[in-house]
Amino acid sequence: MTGVATGTRRKQAAAPEPVTESAPAQTNAALWARREAAVARGVASAAPIFADRAENAELWDIEGNRYIDFAGGIAVLNTGHRHPKVVEAAKAQEDRFTHTSFQVVPYEPYIALSEKLNELAPGDFAKKSLLVTTGAEAVENAVKIARAATGRPGVIAFSAGYHGRTLLTLGLTGKVNPYKKDVGPFPTDIFRVPFPSVRDDITVQDSIRALEMLFLTDAQPDRVAAIILEPVLGEGGYHPVPTELWQALRAICDKHGILLISDEIQAGFGRTGTWFAVEHSGVAPDLITVAKSMAGGYPIAGVVGRAEVMDALAPGGLGGTYGGNPVACAAALAAIEAIESEGLLARSTALGETLRARFADIGARVAPYRMWDIRGLGAMLAVEFVTDFDTATPDAAFTKSVISHALARGLILLGCGMHGNAVRIMVPLTASDAIIEEGMAIFEAAVADAIAAESTAVAAE
């Protein structure tokens, strides 16, 4: 990314305080140059602007430009930027202590958050939790726990799934570019099954048959510890797992003594209208990985699951120096309380219905035969762009153009999908109806801009 976009939508009354002479104003361009010189190239930034401050679903950059945030820090901010309850809880904990390491001197917030996760997770059985720091760490630990509990090495994942960027989680992740490119080999005893896909003409029955064939050819079922999948594919394009597949996997796991893991890191904590997206299926997994919106912007993750499974490792076998940081635990408890008290589960469902209707209208009026699909659960939605409906050829260039024009107009968006041709919506559930509509109006204008730019380019050829 070489250019630096400048947002055109500003809210003067809420602009940042003027800088003093001792602190000269910075520019996005100048900071981008410093970033290029100091930060590893592999760390990408979707928007070439630099945050100065944010509130709920709005963000201001260091030049004072205002943006509506439909990215939510990659689905971390279901309760919005700086939710008052989250900030208050974090500050109160900071006034007491910020770190002891739970493995050295334990503390109550870790226990309280574990209790809450055990209460919220689906399944009529006793549960226990582990708290760590990142989503990839949660997935790594879920696999480790599953292997210890079953005494088996194998793990089965799905194509297009995303589970992290460590070497083990990259082995599970089903997308090469940019995540797996040039960093193999990956761990052994990881197997993959095709995810159901209308585009690729793969049905649920095809996926089940592929799994059964895998048991015959490569993955001896009594040596498989776990099957892991996202209930809604994240980086893979926001495709929900069909209920039929969840139910079939539950039956297969029960038959062979395999543990079922739901990776809820992006889909959890109200994003789909339920605490966990797997709840839509009525299936209770054995283990659930959590992170992102659990703490309203603070770094924390975890694994929650069957008590007897979670207890498979001896004391000292789980943990990490920063795992379950007390400030992040306090923030998470406050974020969960905000979701409960502010009715954000119902808000997600209603918001999803609103967004679906608006996308359908924009697709019909502004981009006929280009917006091929609108999909997801609750407010976890994506729209997919194609060159035309006849071939349904993925159009990554057009999608990038929409995202770029949206940023120029003051809306932050992110793409996703195996072909890079989908735009995903991760706006805070706390965003007002007025902010949602303003954001959608910008999205509509950005789609029109992208179509106009495409027409101009074609005419110039």
N, C-alpha and C positions, 0 to 999 in steps of 0.2 A: 504494500500500500504506500503510494508516494504522495498523493495529493492530500490536502488538509481541508475538509469540509467546514463550512461556516453555517451554523443554524441561522435561519432568518426569522424565527418566531421568538419574540421576547416578551417578558412580563415585567415591565419597567418597575412596577410597584414592589416587586419581590426580588429585584436585582441585587446582586451581592454588594456589600458596602464598598465604597471607593477605596482603592489601595492608597497607602501613604507614600510619601516621597522615599522613605527608607525601604519600601518594598515595591520596586518598579513592577508594573504590570507585565505578565508573561503572555506569550501568544501560543496558540496550538502548534504553529509551525516551528517555533523555537524549541518547544518541549519535544516535538516529534524528532527533531534533529538530535537532541540529547538522548532520547530513547534509542534511536538507531545506533548511536555510538556506544551505549552502555548496556543494553539489554540483549540477551541471546536471541538470535534470529528466529529460533523455533517457537518463541512466545509470541503468538499473534494477538493483534488488537483489531476488533471489527470496526470500531469507529475511531478515526484519527482526530479525536478531540480529547481534552483532558478535564476530568471532573473537578469542580470547585466545591459544590455542595448539592444536596438533593433533599427532597421532601416528598414522601408518599410516592406518587407516580411521575414526579417532575424532577429534572436535573438541570443544573446550570454549569456551563463550562467556565474555564478560567478567563474567557473573553466576555463573559456575561450573557452568552446566548442560552436561551431556554429550550429544553427538549422535553417531550413526553416520552416516558420510558416504557416501551412495550417488550423490553428484553429482560428486565428484572434481575440483572446480574446473572443471567442464565438460570432462570427459574428459582432464584434464591429469595426473592422478595415478595412472596405471597401477601405478607402483611405490610408491604411498602417500605420505602426508604425511611429509616429513623422513626419507626413506630414509637409513639411516646411511652407505651408500657414496656417495650423492649429496651429502649434507651435508659429508662428509669431503673429497671431491674439490673441492667449491666453496670450502671454507675453505682448503685447501692452495693453490689458485690465488690466492685473495685475499691470501694472505701473500706472493705473488710480485709480481703486478700485477693491476689490475682493468680497465684499458683502455689501449689505445694507438691504436686504430682499425687494423684489418687493412690498410686502404688506405695507412696511413702507415708503421707498423712491424709487419710480420706476426709471427705466433707459431704454435708447433707445434700447440696444441690445435685450432685451426681446420682445419689440414691433417689431423690424425688423425681428426677427426669426419667430414670430407669423405671420407676413405678408407673409413671404416666404413660410411657411407651408400652409397657406390658398391658396396661389397661386399654389402650386405644387399638392395639394390633388385633386383627381378626383371629378367630380360633378359640373354641371352647376348651382350652387346656392351659395348664400353668406355664408361665413364660418368664424369662429372664432377659436382661439386656447387657450389652457391652457398648461403651462409648469410646469413640476415637476422634480423629480430627478431620479426615477427608473422606469423600465418597469412595475413592479407589481403595483406601485403607479399610473401609467397611467391607467392600467386596472381597478383598484379600482375606480378611478375617472370617467372613462367612464361609469361604471355601475351606479355610484351615479348620474351622469348627466342624464343617460337614465331613471332612476327611477323618478327623479325630473321632467323631461320633460313630462313623460307619466302618472305619478301618479300611476304606477303599480310596483309590487315587483319582478315579475318573470324574470329569466334569463335562457336562453337555451344555452348550450355549446355542444361540440362534444367529443366523445371518442377519446383518444390519443392526444387531444389538451393540450397544455401547456400554462398557463397564469400567472405563478408566484408562490411564496412560502409564501405569507401572507395567513391568514386563508380564506379570501374571494376568493382570486385567486386560492388557493388550492381547494376550493369547485368547481371552474370552471375547474380546471386541470383534465384531464382524464387519469391519470397514477398514480398508488398507490406507487410503489417502485422506488426510495427512497423518493419521495416528500411527499406523504400523509400518509405514514406509521406511526402509533402510535400517530398522532396529532389531530385526530377528537375529538368531532363532528365538522362538518362544517356548514356554514350558510344554512338556509332553503331557499326555493323558488328558488333553482337551479336544473335544469333538464338537462338530457343528451340524445343525439341522436347518434346512431352509425355513424361513419365516413365511407364513401365508401372505401372498401378494397378488392383488388383482392385476397389477401391471405385468408381473412375470407369470401370470396364469398358474399360481401355486395356491391350491386350496388347503383348508385345514386337514382334510383327509390325506392330501399329498405330504404334508408335514409329518403327520402321524405315521404314514407308511415309510417315510424316510428315516424316522426314528427307529421304527421296528427293523428296518434293513440295517441301520447302524449297529443295532444289537447283534445282528447276524454276522456282520462283516468286520467291525473294528472295535466296538465298545461292549465287551462282555458285561451284561447288566449287573451281575453280582460283584463287579469291580467298579461300578459307577457310584460315586458318593452323592452327586447332586445334579439337578437340572436347574439352570438359572436363566431368567429372562426378565426384560422390562415389561410391565403391564401396558405401557404405551412407549413405543420406541422413541428415544430422544433424538440423538444425532441421526438416527436412521429414518426420520421423517414423520414422527408423530402418528404412527400407525398403532391403534389399539389391538391388544391381543384378543381374538374372538373368544367369547365365553366357552364355546365348544372345545377350543384348544386347551384352555385352563382345566376344564373338567377332565379331558382325556389325559392330560399330563398328571393330574392328581391321581387318577386311577392307575396309570402306569407306574408312578412312583410308589404307590401303596403296594402294588403287586410285587415289585422288585426290591423293596426296602431302600429306595432312593429318596433323598431329601429334596424338596421343592423350594427354591429360593426366588422370591420376588424382589427385583432390584427397583426399589421405589425412590431412588435418590432424586430423580427429576419429577416424577409423577406424584409424589406424596404430599401430605399436609395441606389437603384441600384443593389442590390444583384441578382435580377432576370432579369435584363435588362430593367426595368422600375423603376420609382421612387418608386412606390408601386406595390406589386405583384398582387393586386386585379385588376390593370389596364389591365392585360392580358384577363380578362373576359368581359371587357366593362361595368361592373356593378359599380355603385357609391354607396358606403356605406354611412350611416348617420354619423358615427363616425369612426375615425381611431386612433389607439394607435401607438405611435412611441417611439423609444429609440435607443439603441445600436449604429449603424454606423452613426446616425445623427450628432454626434459631434467628430468623429475620435478618440475616446478614452476618452473623457471627460464625466463625469456623468450627463446626462440630458435625460429627457423623456417628453412626452406630449400627449395631446389629441387634435385632430383637427376635426371639424365637422360642421354641419349645424348651422348657426348663431343663429337661434331661439331655437335650442336644447341646444347649449352651454350656452345660456343666461338663462337657466331655474332656476338656483340658484341665490339667492340674494347676493349682495356684502358681502364677508366674508365667503360664503359657499364653496369656492374653494381656494386652495393655500397651502402653506407650507413654513416654514422658509427658506429652501434652494432652493425652487422651482424656476427654471429658473435662476440659478446662472449666474452672468454676464460673468464670464470667460468661462463657458461652452457655453453660448449663442454665444459669440464671436467665439469660436472654431467651433460651429455648422454652423454658417454662412460661415466660411471659408471652412469647409468640403463640404458643399453643393456647394459652388462656385467651388471647385476643381473638384467635380463630373461633374459639367456642363462644365467647361473649358477644362478638360482633356478627355472628351468623354467617361466617365467610364460606361455609360449605354450601349453604343455600345460595349465597351470592355467586359462587363459582358456577353453579348450575344455570342460574338466570343469566349471568354474564355470557356464558357459552351460547345460550340461545340467541341473545342479542347479537353477538359477533357473527354467528352462523348466518343469521338473516342479512346482516349488513354485507358480509362477504358475497353472499349469493346475489344480492342486488348489484354490487359493484361489478361482479363478474359478468352479469347479464348486460348491464348498461355500458360499462366502460371498457371491459376487456372480453368481448364475446369470443368464445372458442379458444381462450388462452388460460383461464383459470379452470384447470381440469378437475380438481378435487378440493373439497373442504372436509377435513376429518379431525378426529380427536375425541376426547371425553371432557365434559364440562368446559372449563375455560382453558384447557390444554388443547389448543387448536392449531392447525397449520393449513395453509392454502398452497396448492401446487400449480406451477405454471408450465405450460407446454407450448410448442410452436403452433400446434393446431390440434383440433379434436380428432381429425381423421387418423393421424399417425400417433398422437399423444406423445410425441418426442419431447423428452425433458428439455427445458430451456433455462439452463443455469445463467446464461448471459442476461436474459431478460430479468430473471430474479435478482441478480446483482444490481441491475439498473434500478429496479424498484426500490431496493434497500438504500442505494446511494441517493436517489432523488428524495426519498423519505427523510434521510438524515439532513439533507440540504434544507428541507422545509421544517425541520424540528421534531422528527420522530425517530426514535432508535428502534431498529428491528434487527433480527438475526435470522439467518437462513439455516437449513438443515436438509437432510435427505441424502440417500446414496448418490444421487446425481446432482446435488446442490441446487435443486430447482423448487424448493419449498421455503416459505416464510412461516416461522413459528411465532405464536403469540404467548408471551409470558408476563403480561401486564399485571401489576399488583392487584389483588382482589379487592383491595381497599380504595382503588381509584374511583373517583366520582363518575356518575353518568356523563357529566359535562366533559370531563377529561377523556373518557372513553370515546365519546362522539367526536371530540376535537381530533383525537388520534386517528380515528377511522376516516375523518374528512381528509386528513393529510395523506393517509394511505391511498385513498381514492385518487387524490391529485397526483401522487407519486406514480401510480399505475398509468395514469393518463400521460404523465411526463415520459415514462419509459416507452410507451407506445409511440409518442411523438418523436422521441429521439431515434427510435428504430426506423420509423418512416423516413426521417431525414437522412439517416445513414444509407438506407436502401436507395433513395433518390439520388444520392451523391455518387453511387457506384457507376 
